[in-house]
Amino acid sequence: MGRILWLLGVGIVLFLVRIVLFKTGLIHMVKKWRRKIVDLFHVYQHYKVPEFNGIQENHLYRKVYTYLNSLSSIEDSDFTNLFTGKKSNEIVLRLDRNQVVGDEFLGARVCWTNGEDEEDGAKSFVLKIRKADKRRILGPYLQHIHTVSDELEQRSTELKRLFINVVNGRWRSIPFNHPCTFDNIAMETDLKNKVKSDLESFLKGKQYYNRLGRVWKRSYLLYGPSGTGKSSFVAAIANFLDYDVYDMDLSKVADDSDLKMLLLQTRGKSVIVIEDLDRFVKSTAVSVSGILNFTDSILTSCAADERIMVFTMTGKENIDPAVLRPGRVDVHIHFPLCDFAAFKTLANSYLGVKEHKLFPQVEGIFQNGATLSPAEIGELMIANRSSPTRALKYVINALQTDGDRRGNARRSFLESGSRRSEDASSEMSGPLCGGGGGGSSPGVKEFRKLYGLLRIKSSRKSESYDAARD
């Protein structure tokens, strides 16, 4: 009887100990102490995977990062970050810095530490593996990481990403879901088709570029007033090619070396965008030579393959012509303020109206020189989309007030432009034609031969799209 009571007492004590261990979290401390004791009887080797190999990105780091964040054991880490996933109700876990996550492969246990240097912020992963297991599993384990991360990245590439540069020369990304495409963008049909044809030729041109000894990249200059659709055009390019977008803010670039580092971190199948180049080039730490090296240098030849580069600005007058020469910028496209043809395209897109009794009045106002940006007209149409007649009346009123002022400024620009064209006999007028050089460069001749020139039937259109630099 006494023995039974003793066994019962021991059972109750063990049960209480178990409750204390699991309810208070002491079980985790016990496991940690046990691992430390076991570690005393083994010799370990450490392998460091830095984020950068000198100045170039270490692709193995990205693969390890993808692999580790897919492990279920990340939940056992002392500190784990929670983020919203691709779906609104999805929560994903990300390993925090200086935290440890365990993994098992072929019966061997390994540990990874997510390290970050406190002084320079350099990131790395450190693999801890028993020396006794090293020869048996290291090679197959790294190959396993490659395979799993490639599968995970293949799934993630179904959604495009928008990358934004932050301080210290790093990129941060969010999903790119811009709805603008070449099907719904308000743009002249002939120009739209030529751009699409140019992009399709680029996609198929890898062997052609390699045979010529040239970097497989294409660069566009989009210039014109604010609100004329330059950013939407960039989104349409990205959606057409199914490329990621790198939107570079020059105000956050520390110097020319920082600019190079950002370029080295970009990936293939991407559109690299520098907006408002004319505004930032003289007000940031980046020099003109830095921009030149970014667009056309040995570094670019190593890090710009299979990329589209896009530069936007309000005008080309204050930019060094060397920045815009052929080879650095292939195609120049002018985004002008609205004319009547563009207005009809907007009315059809925003209001579903192809013809209206107020169109003759709108056309007359445009013919008198009044104009607004497509964004200004589009906003009026969106706000009054339930009543096309009311929307057109608001547009007419805006053209008669603000439009006269914009039109006067535009007429002055056209007059000065016509005087320049008289002095530059080699200047060409067309929507797409390799920029610069008076049309004598091989790149310009090749583009004309492949795609031809869109003949502009009115003086308004001849100033709208300029693919040849003054």
C-alpha positions as a printed NumPy array, in Angstrom:
array([[  0.   ,   0.   ,   0.   ],
       [  2.851,   2.338,   0.914],
       [  4.567,   1.6  ,  -2.442],
       [  1.417,   2.499,  -4.367],
       [  1.118,   5.798,  -2.503],
       [  4.803,   6.515,  -3.231],
       [  4.381,   5.865,  -6.957],
       [  1.257,   8.001,  -6.959],
       [  3.145,  10.814,  -5.262],
       [  6.002,  10.573,  -7.772],
       [  3.503,  10.7  , -10.635],
       [  1.826,  13.78 ,  -9.215],
       [  5.199,  15.489,  -8.765],
       [  6.251,  14.693, -12.365],
       [  2.917,  15.928, -13.628],
       [  3.316,  19.192, -11.718],
       [  6.898,  19.551, -12.989],
       [  5.672,  19.073, -16.56 ],
       [  2.969,  21.7  , -16.067],
       [  5.53 ,  24.124, -14.63 ],
       [  7.954,  23.514, -17.5  ],
       [  5.423,  23.994, -20.282],
       [  3.271,  26.698, -18.699],
       [  6.162,  28.909, -17.64 ],
       [  8.387,  28.369, -20.674],
       [ 11.113,  26.643, -18.647],
       [ 11.041,  23.79 , -21.173],
       [ 12.698,  26.084, -23.734],
       [ 15.45 ,  26.932, -21.276],
       [ 15.978,  23.248, -20.549],
       [ 16.263,  22.473, -24.285],
       [ 18.704,  25.343, -24.73 ],
       [ 20.89 ,  24.13 , -21.86 ],
       [ 20.782,  20.595, -23.233],
       [ 21.989,  21.827, -26.667],
       [ 24.811,  23.76 , -25.038],
       [ 25.917,  20.695, -23.088],
       [ 25.818,  18.556, -26.248],
       [ 27.803,  21.214, -28.104],
       [ 30.625,  20.822, -25.61 ],
       [ 31.266,  17.309, -26.955],
       [ 31.309,  18.299, -30.655],
       [ 33.579,  20.387, -32.867],
       [ 31.796,  22.805, -35.187],
       [ 32.769,  24.68 , -38.319],
       [ 31.249,  27.999, -39.355],
       [ 30.591,  29.252, -42.895],
       [ 29.749,  32.891, -43.517],
       [ 27.528,  33.974, -46.433],
       [ 27.867,  37.797, -46.791],
       [ 25.289,  39.86 , -48.645],
       [ 27.944,  41.373, -50.918],
       [ 31.055,  39.966, -52.528],
       [ 33.087,  43.139, -52.508],
       [ 30.783,  45.531, -54.373],
       [ 28.729,  42.888, -56.158],
       [ 25.651,  41.199, -54.715],
       [ 26.199,  37.657, -53.459],
       [ 23.349,  35.679, -55.014],
       [ 23.832,  32.843, -52.524],
       [ 22.811,  35.24 , -49.736],
       [ 19.455,  35.869, -51.418],
       [ 18.894,  32.134, -51.882],
       [ 19.701,  31.392, -48.22 ],
       [ 17.406,  34.245, -47.151],
       [ 14.538,  32.815, -49.217],
       [ 15.171,  29.292, -47.949],
       [ 15.436,  30.129, -44.246],
       [ 12.289,  32.235, -44.222],
       [ 10.395,  29.237, -45.609],
       [ 11.358,  26.948, -42.699],
       [  8.751,  26.109, -40.09 ],
       [ 11.445,  26.203, -37.405],
       [ 11.61 ,  29.988, -37.788],
       [  8.676,  30.05 , -35.38 ],
       [ 11.008,  28.779, -32.637],
       [ 13.307,  31.778, -32.995],
       [ 13.402,  34.14 , -30.006],
       [ 12.453,  37.129, -32.182],
       [ 10.564,  36.865, -35.471],
       [  9.05 ,  39.61 , -37.632],
       [  5.483,  39.355, -38.926],
       [  4.463,  40.804, -42.293],
       [  1.397,  40.774, -44.499],
       [  1.741,  38.304, -47.371],
       [  0.607,  38.531, -50.978],
       [ -2.974,  37.916, -49.898],
       [ -4.704,  40.28 , -47.479],
       [ -5.331,  37.504, -44.935],
       [ -1.863,  35.94 , -45.219],
       [  0.786,  36.458, -42.515],
       [  4.43 ,  35.612, -43.223],
       [  7.322,  35.284, -40.755],
       [ 10.771,  36.781, -41.316],
       [ 13.861,  36.1  , -39.245],
       [ 15.123,  39.122, -37.316],
       [ 18.796,  40.103, -37.165],
       [ 21.184,  38.188, -34.881],
       [ 18.607,  35.415, -34.409],
       [ 19.228,  31.688, -34.8  ],
       [ 17.127,  29.188, -36.727],
       [ 17.735,  25.435, -36.798],
       [ 17.404,  23.007, -39.694],
       [ 17.874,  19.288, -40.257],
       [ 19.234,  17.574, -43.356],
       [ 20.043,  13.876, -43.834],
       [ 19.791,  13.311, -40.083],
       [ 22.253,  16.097, -39.222],
       [ 21.313,  19.262, -37.376],
       [ 22.629,  22.65 , -38.545],
       [ 22.066,  26.207, -37.328],
       [ 21.905,  29.516, -39.153],
       [ 22.494,  32.935, -37.569],
       [ 21.151,  36.065, -39.245],
       [ 24.008,  38.482, -38.551],
       [ 24.239,  42.236, -39.018],
       [ 27.286,  44.364, -38.252],
       [ 26.396,  47.178, -35.847],
       [ 28.98 ,  49.567, -37.342],
       [ 28.423,  49.419, -41.095],
       [ 25.147,  47.455, -41.214],
       [ 26.691,  44.678, -43.338],
       [ 24.413,  41.63 , -43.383],
       [ 25.385,  37.967, -43.514],
       [ 24.221,  34.471, -42.673],
       [ 26.487,  32.155, -40.681],
       [ 26.091,  28.395, -41.04 ],
       [ 27.113,  26.278, -38.049],
       [ 27.704,  22.602, -38.85 ],
       [ 29.41 ,  19.733, -37.062],
       [ 32.776,  18.853, -38.55 ],
       [ 31.814,  15.2  , -38.393],
       [ 28.867,  15.906, -40.709],
       [ 30.594,  18.427, -42.971],
       [ 31.922,  16.116, -45.656],
       [ 28.709,  14.098, -45.771],
       [ 26.099,  16.838, -46.042],
       [ 27.625,  20.256, -46.888],
       [ 27.585,  19.913, -50.679],
       [ 24.155,  18.237, -50.915],
       [ 22.743,  20.666, -48.343],
       [ 23.803,  23.775, -50.296],
       [ 22.407,  22.207, -53.465],
       [ 19.16 ,  21.56 , -51.588],
       [ 19.03 ,  25.261, -50.63 ],
       [ 19.511,  26.248, -54.289],
       [ 16.72 ,  23.951, -55.45 ],
       [ 14.181,  25.01 , -52.813],
       [ 14.907,  28.743, -53.17 ],
       [ 14.628,  28.536, -56.975],
       [ 11.208,  26.914, -56.645],
       [ 10.068,  29.573, -54.155],
       [ 11.384,  32.421, -56.325],
       [  9.658,  30.936, -59.348],
       [  6.35 ,  31.148, -57.512],
       [  7.008,  34.708, -56.331],
       [  7.856,  35.952, -59.841],
       [  4.22 ,  35.576, -60.768],
       [  3.827,  39.044, -59.206],
       [  6.024,  41.917, -60.353],
       [  7.841,  44.006, -57.753],
       [  8.412,  47.739, -57.413],
       [ 11.823,  48.47 , -55.861],
       [ 12.515,  51.801, -54.155],
       [ 15.997,  52.87 , -53.039],
       [ 16.53 ,  53.86 , -49.418],
       [ 19.531,  55.231, -47.564],
       [ 22.789,  53.252, -47.475],
       [ 22.406,  52.137, -51.074],
       [ 19.747,  49.464, -50.544],
       [ 16.529,  48.563, -52.326],
       [ 13.2  ,  47.817, -50.69 ],
       [ 10.304,  46.322, -52.644],
       [  6.519,  46.129, -52.672],
       [  4.167,  44.335, -55.107],
       [  3.755,  46.196, -58.402],
       [  0.067,  46.276, -59.305],
       [ -0.209,  49.307, -61.573],
       [ -3.238,  48.913, -63.874],
       [ -1.897,  50.958, -66.799],
       [ -1.228,  49.034, -70.026],
       [ -0.782,  49.922, -73.68 ],
       [ -4.427,  48.957, -74.168],
       [ -5.82 ,  51.627, -71.828],
       [ -3.138,  54.343, -71.97 ],
       [ -4.178,  57.531, -73.785],
       [ -1.569,  57.709, -76.534],
       [ -1.458,  58.113, -80.295],
       [ -2.042,  54.671, -81.825],
       [  0.841,  54.826, -84.309],
       [  3.297,  55.818, -81.593],
       [  1.958,  53.145, -79.26 ],
       [  2.425,  50.449, -81.908],
       [  5.973,  51.603, -82.661],
       [  6.922,  51.471, -78.983],
       [  5.452,  47.971, -78.648],
       [  7.292,  46.858, -81.772],
       [ 10.533,  48.282, -80.406],
       [ 10.072,  46.45 , -77.095],
       [  9.226,  43.174, -78.83 ],
       [ 12.403,  43.456, -80.908],
       [ 14.367,  44.073, -77.716],
       [ 12.951,  40.921, -76.091],
       [ 14.031,  38.836, -79.07 ],
       [ 17.392,  40.552, -79.53 ],
       [ 19.732,  38.859, -77.053],
       [ 21.785,  37.017, -79.673],
       [ 21.76 ,  40.065, -81.953],
       [ 23.13 ,  42.336, -79.206],
       [ 25.73 ,  39.733, -78.24 ],
       [ 26.857,  39.397, -81.852],
       [ 27.344,  43.159, -82.009],
       [ 29.259,  43.151, -78.727],
       [ 26.701,  45.455, -77.113],
       [ 24.945,  45.335, -73.771],
       [ 21.43 ,  43.908, -74.066],
       [ 19.63 ,  47.002, -72.819],
       [ 17.329,  49.686, -74.208],
       [ 17.005,  53.243, -72.909],
       [ 14.194,  55.773, -73.275],
       [ 13.979,  59.487, -72.537],
       [ 10.475,  60.734, -71.737],
       [ 10.225,  64.501, -71.554],
       [  7.357,  66.95 , -71.244],
       [  5.311,  68.895, -68.665],
       [  3.991,  67.289, -65.502],
       [  0.744,  65.351, -65.822],
       [  1.288,  64.255, -69.417],
       [  1.502,  60.516, -68.726],
       [  5.213,  59.755, -68.417],
       [  4.864,  57.646, -65.25 ],
       [  1.865,  55.788, -66.697],
       [  3.939,  55.062, -69.8  ],
       [  6.64 ,  53.484, -67.61 ],
       [  4.003,  51.284, -65.954],
       [  2.685,  50.261, -69.375],
       [  6.217,  49.217, -70.426],
       [  6.659,  47.133, -67.257],
       [  3.292,  45.417, -67.69 ],
       [  3.936,  44.778, -71.39 ],
       [  7.332,  43.16 , -70.697],
       [  6.267,  41.622, -67.357],
       [  9.358,  43.207, -65.771],
       [ 10.066,  44.441, -62.247],
       [ 10.493,  48.204, -61.762],
       [ 13.37 ,  49.93 , -59.968],
       [ 12.317,  53.514, -59.182],
       [ 15.486,  55.405, -58.273],
       [ 15.242,  58.555, -56.138],
       [ 18.445,  60.524, -56.757],
       [ 17.88 ,  62.619, -53.631],
       [ 18.594,  59.482, -51.557],
       [ 21.801,  58.609, -53.43 ],
       [ 24.857,  59.633, -51.408],
       [ 27.394,  59.858, -54.243],
       [ 28.49 ,  58.303, -57.526],
       [ 29.718,  55.141, -55.765],
       [ 26.301,  54.718, -54.157],
       [ 24.724,  54.993, -57.605],
       [ 26.982,  52.208, -58.889],
       [ 26.093,  49.99 , -55.943],
       [ 22.395,  50.442, -56.637],
       [ 22.91 ,  49.447, -60.273],
       [ 24.84 ,  46.332, -59.267],
       [ 21.974,  45.227, -57.027],
       [ 19.358,  45.344, -59.797],
       [ 18.307,  42.128, -61.498],
       [ 17.655,  41.231, -65.088],
       [ 14.196,  41.578, -66.629],
       [ 13.659,  44.954, -65.005],
       [ 12.855,  48.569, -65.855],
       [ 15.195,  51.052, -64.131],
       [ 13.573,  54.48 , -63.816],
       [ 15.142,  57.832, -62.904],
       [ 12.403,  60.446, -62.777],
       [ 12.876,  64.233, -62.988],
       [ 16.504,  63.901, -64.037],
       [ 16.75 ,  67.597, -64.989],
       [ 15.624,  68.639, -61.488],
       [ 17.965,  66.377, -59.534],
       [ 21.122,  66.351, -61.62 ],
       [ 22.288,  69.736, -60.265],
       [ 20.813,  69.521, -56.778],
       [ 22.1  ,  66.153, -55.542],
       [ 25.445,  64.606, -54.686],
       [ 25.429,  62.66 , -57.968],
       [ 27.615,  64.238, -60.647],
       [ 27.038,  64.375, -64.393],
       [ 29.938,  61.94 , -64.856],
       [ 28.182,  59.597, -62.435],
       [ 25.059,  59.69 , -64.615],
       [ 27.202,  59.062, -67.7  ],
       [ 28.824,  56.022, -66.091],
       [ 25.398,  54.802, -64.993],
       [ 24.097,  54.834, -68.566],
       [ 27.169,  53.787, -70.527],
       [ 30.309,  52.358, -68.914],
       [ 32.178,  49.137, -68.24 ],
       [ 30.093,  48.779, -65.087],
       [ 26.881,  49.068, -67.097],
       [ 28.078,  46.364, -69.474],
       [ 28.477,  44.036, -66.484],
       [ 25.265,  44.89 , -64.621],
       [ 22.696,  46.17 , -67.122],
       [ 22.013,  43.13 , -69.3  ],
       [ 18.315,  42.5  , -70.091],
       [ 17.211,  45.824, -68.644],
       [ 15.195,  48.802, -69.82 ],
       [ 16.389,  52.213, -68.617],
       [ 13.93 ,  55.114, -68.549],
       [ 14.734,  58.748, -67.779],
       [ 12.029,  61.383, -67.374],
       [ 12.35 ,  65.167, -67.363],
       [ 10.322,  68.254, -68.152],
       [ 12.728,  69.493, -70.838],
       [ 16.082,  68.694, -72.415],
       [ 17.417,  72.259, -72.53 ],
       [ 19.346,  72.142, -69.228],
       [ 20.834,  68.678, -69.665],
       [ 24.368,  68.104, -70.924],
       [ 23.984,  66.744, -74.504],
       [ 26.591,  64.087, -73.659],
       [ 24.066,  62.482, -71.289],
       [ 21.514,  62.101, -74.086],
       [ 23.699,  60.995, -76.968],
       [ 22.959,  57.748, -78.9  ],
       [ 24.214,  54.71 , -77.017],
       [ 23.229,  56.281, -73.732],
       [ 19.654,  57.156, -74.663],
       [ 18.25 ,  55.259, -77.626],
       [ 14.737,  56.707, -77.969],
       [ 13.429,  60.201, -77.169],
       [  9.667,  60.639, -76.726],
       [  8.   ,  63.979, -76.078],
       [  4.871,  64.004, -73.917],
       [  3.01 ,  67.232, -74.744],
       [ -0.023,  68.957, -73.347],
       [ -3.385,  67.933, -74.778],
       [ -4.612,  68.733, -78.272],
       [ -8.076,  67.911, -79.617],
       [ -7.073,  64.438, -80.858],
       [ -5.718,  63.528, -77.418],
       [ -8.835,  65.006, -75.818],
       [-11.068,  62.705, -77.899],
       [ -9.007,  59.718, -76.795],
       [ -9.455,  60.746, -73.164],
       [-13.198,  61.281, -73.631],
       [-13.545,  57.817, -75.095],
       [-11.511,  56.216, -72.284],
       [-12.941,  58.128, -69.326],
       [-16.514,  58.827, -70.449],
       [-17.159,  56.23 , -73.155],
       [-17.998,  59.066, -75.57 ],
       [-16.728,  59.025, -79.16 ],
       [-18.826,  61.917, -80.436],
       [-20.738,  64.688, -78.662],
       [-22.505,  67.93 , -79.582],
       [-19.959,  69.868, -77.47 ],
       [-16.947,  68.484, -79.347],
       [-16.948,  71.281, -81.995],
       [-16.782,  73.884, -79.228],
       [-13.914,  72.032, -77.552],
       [-12.085,  71.757, -80.868],
       [-12.426,  75.487, -81.457],
       [-10.924,  76.26 , -78.055],
       [ -7.966,  73.992, -78.781],
       [ -7.487,  75.653, -82.185],
       [ -7.295,  79.023, -80.442],
       [ -4.253,  77.757, -78.538],
       [ -5.728,  76.777, -75.173],
       [ -4.519,  73.53 , -73.65 ],
       [ -4.298,  71.524, -70.429],
       [ -2.382,  68.442, -69.368],
       [ -4.019,  65.022, -69.852],
       [ -4.006,  64.58 , -66.052],
       [ -5.967,  67.814, -65.526],
       [ -8.571,  66.898, -68.127],
       [ -8.736,  63.322, -66.86 ],
       [ -9.467,  64.437, -63.298],
       [-12.371,  66.603, -64.475],
       [-13.789,  63.65 , -66.398],
       [-13.416,  61.257, -63.457],
       [-15.162,  63.649, -61.072],
       [-18.11 ,  64.032, -63.48 ],
       [-18.132,  60.611, -65.144],
       [-21.822,  60.064, -64.346],
       [-22.74 ,  62.894, -66.746],
       [-20.586,  63.222, -69.888],
       [-22.247,  66.533, -70.778],
       [-21.422,  68.026, -67.389],
       [-17.876,  66.674, -67.622],
       [-17.352,  68.318, -71.021],
       [-18.714,  71.618, -69.74 ],
       [-16.226,  71.55 , -66.871],
       [-13.42 ,  70.826, -69.348],
       [-14.554,  73.74 , -71.549],
       [-14.613,  76.079, -68.557],
       [-11.126,  74.959, -67.473],
       [ -9.764,  75.405, -71.007],
       [-11.214,  78.918, -71.179],
       [ -9.572,  79.91 , -67.887],
       [ -6.367,  78.029, -67.092],
       [ -6.056,  76.707, -70.631],
       [ -5.447,  80.154, -72.141],
       [ -2.462,  80.713, -69.88 ],
       [ -0.994,  77.29 , -70.673],
       [ -1.652,  77.833, -74.356],
       [  0.243,  81.128, -74.441],
       [  3.24 ,  79.493, -72.811],
       [  3.058,  76.648, -75.321],
       [  2.91 ,  79.032, -78.293],
       [  6.07 ,  80.735, -77.058],
       [  7.741,  77.335, -76.821],
       [  6.67 ,  76.397, -80.336],
       [  7.946,  79.674, -81.768],
       [ 11.336,  79.243, -80.134],
       [ 11.377,  75.637, -81.276],
       [ 10.682,  76.608, -84.868],
       [ 13.547,  79.103, -84.792],
       [ 15.89 ,  76.412, -83.525],
       [ 14.767,  74.037, -86.259],
       [ 15.726,  76.587, -88.929],
       [ 19.276,  76.594, -87.593],
       [ 19.483,  72.831, -87.271],
       [ 18.964,  71.5  , -90.774],
       [ 19.694,  67.909, -89.727],
       [ 16.982,  67.767, -87.025],
       [ 14.355,  65.088, -87.628],
       [ 10.743,  65.124, -86.48 ],
       [  9.133,  61.819, -85.558],
       [  7.825,  59.789, -82.653],
       [ 10.577,  57.213, -82.481],
       [ 14.028,  57.684, -83.849],
       [ 17.309,  57.157, -82.041],
       [ 18.192,  60.438, -80.342],
       [ 20.833,  62.836, -81.552],
       [ 23.564,  63.039, -84.049],
       [ 21.521,  64.785, -86.703],
       [ 20.309,  61.445, -88.007],
       [ 23.738,  60.411, -89.219],
       [ 24.592,  57.796, -86.571],
       [ 24.26 ,  54.083, -87.43 ],
       [ 21.83 ,  53.606, -84.544],
       [ 19.477,  56.265, -85.925],
       [ 19.664,  54.916, -89.487],
       [ 19.012,  51.386, -88.248],
       [ 15.957,  52.491, -86.282],
       [ 14.541,  54.312, -89.305],
       [ 15.111,  51.297, -91.492],
       [ 13.453,  48.916, -89.062],
       [ 10.501,  51.012, -87.977],
       [ 10.293,  53.981, -90.351],
       [  9.146,  57.443, -89.384],
       [  5.629,  58.444, -88.485],
       [  4.807,  61.397, -90.727],
       [  3.214,  64.13 , -88.707],
       [  0.378,  65.855, -90.556],
       [  0.101,  68.955, -88.392],
       [  2.505,  71.375, -86.758],
       [  1.005,  70.389, -83.398],
       [  1.998,  66.765, -83.825],
       [  5.407,  67.619, -85.188],
       [  6.194,  69.164, -81.817],
       [  4.517,  66.384, -79.816],
       [  6.95 ,  63.529, -80.241],
       [ 10.592,  64.195, -80.845],
       [ 12.94 ,  61.3  , -81.225],
       [ 15.908,  63.263, -82.465],
       [ 17.922,  65.492, -80.197],
       [ 18.521,  69.13 , -81.235]])
